[in-house]
Amino acid sequence: MTNDTSGFLALLDNASSGALERGLDLADRGRVSLGSVSDGVVQARVQGTVLYRVALTAGDNGSWSCDCPAAADGSFCKHGVAVVAALEAQDSRATPAVNPTDRQPSETERIEAHVRSLGAGALAEIVLEQASIDQQLSSRLLAAATAEAGEKVDLREWKKRVTAAFRGPGGFIEWRQASAWARGVHDMLDVLVAFLAAGHASEVATLAEHAHRRAQSAVSRVDDSGGEITEIFGVIRELHLAAAEAGAYSPKKLGKRLADLELGASLDTFHRSAIDYANVLGPDGLDAYLAAIDKAHAKLAPDADRWGPAFRIRHARIAHAIATVDPDRLIELYGDEDQMGPSDYVELVELLIVAARVDEAEDWADRGLQEFAGHRSLGPLRDLQATLIRGRGGGGAEIEELYWEEFLRRPATGTVRDLLANCEDSAVTRSRILAKLDASVQELRAALAINEVDNPFRSRGTSRASAGSVGAPPRYLQHYQGSSFSSAAITEVLVELAEIEHAWSLALEFGAAANQWAGLVERRAGDHPGDAVEWALVAAEIEIDHKSRKNYRRAVRHLQAAQLLATERDGIDNGPLSRRIGAGVDAIAKEHRAKRALLEELARGGWPRQESR
């Protein structure tokens, strides 16, 4: 890819299989409008059920946002996938075309050329023949015909079609078939989108609610390992909201419908619906929503299980307080602060800010930070507090101290980045961080001298490398209750600060986990190929200890990568690095000569069996 957009591809690792498939389909259908791409950031709009705004930041540690319901919990949604696919397609178009004589056309290109050469009659016959055996295609064509003719939607008939889509092939649907099943469901939901575009808002709302009920029943008979049903819930909510915005219900009727859907569901399609629907509900609809929720609350037994209906009622009332911008009511609903979590503090602080009660917002943010000091989910609350401090004219030193305290509690890549991004002088703060790391190393050395015990992970396939050598496992403290600055945390922070050689020396002294060794070796391979070779041999042994053919193949891939590096760096056949690889493979084959599957994989990788060498 060109224009530095290749870094966006790493974001696809965060998408479920369902989001990947649906996102690629959106891109193929031209639903993406790309904005400018600069400094690894892209802004885009994707036409889904409604038009969504998407922002992506490239890289392995990139970030994303989308205002669709599916992304509300931080998931990488289909709209994000669509933007990445559109970027890749844009770069492909920008690449100079390959001379047609240089390669044979692909199967897809041959099929496309053939289809485009057919006349309308021949195409119609193909489509009609496929529609006779493909229920989803038949439904899409019927919906298009109904919409084009301006006919009334037959709800009874279309409910049957929605039910058939969710039923799929029938019986229990294993994870291997779940993606195909979900594709059929999404095709049907696309039909409802077409009906909505043709002005059938009330019918679409009714069918979306029917789809919601069918989706709930599907949970017990579909293996959702890939997250397909979660994606479907999000689409149904988008569709229902769009229908409501198009006037499917009067505000009061909508408020009661949402309350019934939310309280009667076993899953979260309409969880806290008052927040997303607030603009459509208006004051009358929100009052009707709360009246229905309060009626259900009045029927609860005093000792009702807080995780049953009481849980949904409580969250519906919280949603109403947020939708009506009523911080006092929200505080009342939270009740005892001991029951509040980090996300609850974030909601309350954000609502106080919207209500222009910024002093109270800062006070609540501080209380939340103190209550959950060191908790991994405090980032949003800390950022809100920093914004509030800036808003009242607070100094940079006060904000820096906020992030410094978190770094001390939890030294890691993320907390270092946050600290450096919010400090007054990055050079001074960097020196402060390094001084703290050096002091922590001294503390760790002293603690190890007293409390070190045998590493309990050596027997679990972690590594048999000796202390002080490449691949050595972490040294272990059984009862050390000192600083949070473990050797792993110190090394991680040093890598983030680009102090790679310092991090390497600490890994040799204190050991490291396999993933940390791999990262360090990768960063140093250019200048230290010998260490990369040694790590490949250790990594191969780690894989072999798992005793499966899959792991044996991974072990061989480690060895092959090291062999390529050795050949490149030696510059001659059978140079010193290549000889080291050969000796290491000989030792592995000899030690594991009883593992026939491993010897077969080594042979496939280019190393003959030990007995023939």
Secondary structure, 3 states (H helix, E strand, C coil): CCCCCHHHHHHHHHCCHHHHHHHHHHHHCCCEEEEEEECCEEEEEEECCCEEEEEEECCCCCEEEECCHHHCCCCCCHHHHHHHHHHHHHHHHHCCCCCHHHCCCCHHHHHHHHHHHCCHHHHHHHHHHHHCCCHHHHHHHHHHHHHHHCCCCCHHHHHHHHHHHHHCCCCCECHHHHHHHHHHHHHHHHHHHHHHHCCCHHHHHHHHHHHHHHHHHHHHHECCCCCHHHHHHHHHHHHHHHHHHCCCCCHHHHHHHHHHHHHHCCCCCCCCHHHHCHHHHHHHHHHHHHHHHHHHHHCCCCCCCCCCHHHHHHHHHHHHHHHCCCHHHHHHHHCCHHHCCHHHHHHHHHHHHHCCCHHHHHHHHHHHHHHCCCCCCCHHHHHHHHHHHHHCCCCHHHHHHHHHHHHHHCCCHHHHHHHHHCCCCHHHHHHHHHHHHHHHHHHHHHHHHHHEECCCCHHHCCCCCCCCCCCCCCCEECCCCCCCCCHHHHHHHHHHCCCHHHHHHHHHHHCCCHHHHHHHHHHHCCCCHHHHHHHHHHHHHHHHCCCCHHHHHHHHHHHHHHHHHHHHHHCCCCCHHHHHHHHHHHHHHHHCCCCHHHHHHHHHCCCCCHHHC
